Structures are given as C-alpha cells and as structure tokens.
Amino acid sequence: MKKVLFYAMTGEKMCFQHILLNAMDLHEAGVEVAIIFEGASVKLPSVLEEEKNPLYLKAKENGIIKGICLACSKAMEVFEKNEKTGLPMLDDMKGHAGMKKYVEDGFEVISM
C-alpha cells in the first residue's frame, strides 16, 4: 500500500487547504495518509478549528492529522491554542516533529 506524509511547513491557509484536499483524495482512494503541522503551519490548527473547516475536521476525525510541532508552537506563541485542539504535540526530533519514523515506515514525504 502507498503511504504519503504531508509535512506542512507554510502558514498560508490556502496552501494547507490544498494539503487537505490532496490528503482526503488519497485517503478516499485507499492510500495511507498522514499530516504533520511543522514550522509556520502551527499557526493554522486553531484558525481551522474556529472556522470549523470541514476538510480539516474530516481529516482530524479520520485520524489523518498526526500532530503539531511542540517547539514551533511555543516559538510562535500558539502552544496553548494548539493544545486545545486535542491533537498530539510532537517533539520526537529535538523538540520538533520529525519525519524519520515515517520515512523508515515507507512513507513518501511531501513538504509544502
């Protein structure tokens, strides 16, 4: 089975919307998909929660969103907001959300 990790880096909501569109499309086609918020994208979860963004909520409900970078959340001063989302705070790479375990598990990594 094909596996794809979307490693979101940019804080642009429109860019992340396309990650969600592609992730859900692949998920519905039977591909194993994961999404991680890293870098500036850590500002987006609380915005998407407040907007009740349907694609985000569907991806979250389906377990596709694996978590949010802990270090970047603190650096960008959105840690408390991100904690409230209920998503895991990831810190497996020196405080940041690493992709190593996904690469070792055969995921193709797409960073946007």
C-alpha positions in Angstrom: 0.0 0.0 0.0 1.2 3.5 -0.9 1.9 5.8 2.1 2.2 9.6 2.0 3.2 12.1 4.7 2.3 15.7 4.1 4.7 17.7 6.2 3.1 21.2 6.3 5.6 24.0 6.8 4.0 27.2 5.5 1.5 29.2 7.5 -0.6 30.0 4.4 -4.1 28.7 4.8 -4.7 28.3 1.1 -1.6 26.1 0.8 -2.8 24.0 3.7 -6.2 23.7 2.2 -4.6 22.0 -0.8 -2.8 19.7 1.5 -6.2 18.8 3.0 -7.7 18.3 -0.5 -5.0 16.0 -1.6 -4.8 14.1 1.7 -8.5 13.4 1.7 -8.5 12.5 -2.0 -5.7 10.0 -1.4 -7.2 8.7 1.8 -10.5 8.0 0.0 -8.5 6.1 -2.7 -7.1 3.8 -0.1 -3.7 5.4 0.4 -2.4 5.6 4.0 -2.0 9.4 4.6 -0.5 11.4 7.5 -0.3 15.1 8.1 2.0 16.9 10.4 2.0 20.6 11.3 5.6 22.0 11.5 7.2 25.4 11.1 4.8 28.3 10.4 1.9 26.0 9.8 1.5 25.5 13.5 -0.5 28.8 13.5 -3.3 27.1 11.4 -4.9 24.5 13.7 -6.7 27.0 16.0 -7.8 29.0 13.0 -9.2 25.9 11.2 -10.9 24.9 14.5 -12.5 28.3 14.9 -13.7 28.3 11.3 -15.0 24.7 11.7 -13.2 24.0 8.4 -15.0 20.9 7.0 -11.9 19.3 5.4 -9.7 19.9 8.4 -12.4 18.4 10.7 -12.9 15.4 8.4 -9.1 14.8 8.3 -8.9 15.1 12.1 -11.9 12.7 12.5 -10.3 10.2 10.2 -7.0 10.3 12.2 -5.0 11.6 9.3 -3.6 14.6 11.2 -0.9 13.1 13.4 0.1 16.2 15.4 1.6 19.6 15.8 5.2 20.6 16.4 5.7 21.4 20.1 8.8 23.6 19.7 7.3 25.7 16.9 4.0 26.0 18.7 5.9 27.5 21.7 8.2 29.7 19.5 5.2 31.0 17.6 3.2 31.5 20.8 0.3 29.3 19.9 1.1 26.3 22.2 -2.0 26.8 24.4 -4.3 27.2 21.4 -2.8 24.1 19.8 -3.2 22.1 23.0 -6.9 22.8 23.0 -7.3 21.2 19.6 -6.7 17.8 21.2 -4.1 16.9 18.6 -0.8 15.4 19.8 2.1 17.8 20.4 5.1 16.2 18.6 8.6 16.6 19.9 10.5 13.4 18.7 13.2 15.4 16.9 15.0 17.6 19.4 11.7 19.2 20.4 10.3 19.3 16.8 8.1 17.0 14.9 10.3 14.6 13.0 9.6 12.7 9.8 12.2 9.9 10.5 9.7 7.3 11.7 7.5 7.9 8.7 10.4 7.6 6.2 11.5 4.3 8.0 7.9 3.1 7.6 8.0 3.7 3.9 6.1 6.9 3.6 6.8 9.3 0.7 7.3 12.8 2.2 5.7 15.8 0.6 6.6 19.1 2.3 4.6 22.2 1.5 
